[in-house]
């Protein structure tokens, strides 16, 4: 599915985490709590092993689960902050982000930063990275 038409949700959040935020999960860590995995079941008395987290109660959000970038404005601002980090480093990438806001979504930068929804922020950032590759 194209990110320009993808609805807000977990699939969009995972795409943003990977492509925009540059996040990748370290497979040597527990996907639930984030602690290092024991190398075998015999060592797991004080921790987790693949397929079994020792943390109780389980956290509300798994450690490997991306933030809710496309539905939570606070998480979407992390995307804006990430895009701003390219100013002076990769001005072409920042420019594509701004161009996407201006053309595809008819926002001036000042309007965008005060009125854009989390979904629009994510779509603009993904479009900027898509153009970069």
N, C-alpha and C positions, 0 to 999 in steps of 0.2 A: 504494500500500500504506500502511496506517495505521501510524504510528510506534509504536503500542502493541503491535503484533504483528510488526513488522519485525525480522528477525534481525540480529545483530551482523554488521558487514561494511562494505564500502566505501560502499554506498548510505546506510547509517545515518550513517557518518562525514561524508559530504558534506552531509547534512541538518543535522547538528549544527554543522558548520563555518559553514554559511550562516545558519541560523536562530538558533542560540544564541550562537555566537562572533562573528557578524557579519562573517565573512571573505568577501571577494569578490576574484577574481583580476583584476589589472590587465592588460588585453589588450596593453599596449605592452611587456610583459616576456615573456621566453622561458619557456614552461611547464615546461621540463626543468630549467634551472639558475637561472632567476630574473633573469638579467641583462637590461638593456634591449635591445630588438630594434633591429637596423639598419633604416633606412627603406627600403633597397633592397639587392639582392644585391651591387652594386658596393662598398658600404660594409661588407660583412660579413666582410672579411678579418680583422678583429680581434674578431669577435663573432658573435652569432647573428642569423638572420633567420627569418621565419615558416616553420615546418616543418623547420628545420634548426638544431640546437643544436651549437655548436662545442666544448662541454665534452667532454673525453675523459680518463679513462673516465667513462661516464655515472653520475650519482649513484644511490644505492640507491633513493631516493624522489624523484620529480619535485617540483619546487618548487611546482607548483599542486595537488599531492595533499594532501588534509587529513590531519591526524594520525589515528592509529588510536584515536579516542575510545571506540569501542564494544568494543574488545578489549584495550586496553592500560591498566592501572590508572593509570599515570603520566599519560597523556594525558587520562584521565577526570577526574583531579584538577584539570586545567586547566578543565574544565567546572564542577566544584564551585567553584573559585576565581572563575570568571566569575559564577556565580550568587551567591556571597557578595558580590561587588562591588555588588550591587543593594541590600544592607542599608543603610537610611537614604537611599537614592536612589529606589528603586522597591520599597517594602516589600510592595506587592501582588504583584509578580512573585516576590519571595523567598517570600512566604507561600504562593503557589500551588505553588512547588517543594516546600516543606516539607509542605503538604497532600497533594500527590501521593505523597510518600514515606510519609506516615502512613496514608493511606486505600487507595490502589491497591496499595501494596507492603508494607503493614503493618510499616513501620519507624519507630521513634522516631528523632529526629535523631541522637542519640549512637550508636545501633545502625547507622543508615544509613551514617554516616561511617566506621565501622570494618568493616562487613560487606558493603556493597553492591558488586555487580559493576559493571564498566564499562558494560555494557548497561543495567542498571537506572538508573544515574546518567543516561545519555543519554536514556532514555525519560522519566524524571521531568522533566528540563530541557526536553525538547521539548514535553511536556504543559503545562508552565507557560507557555511561549511561545505554544502553540496557544490556550490560554485567554485570553491577553492580546490576541489579534487578533480 
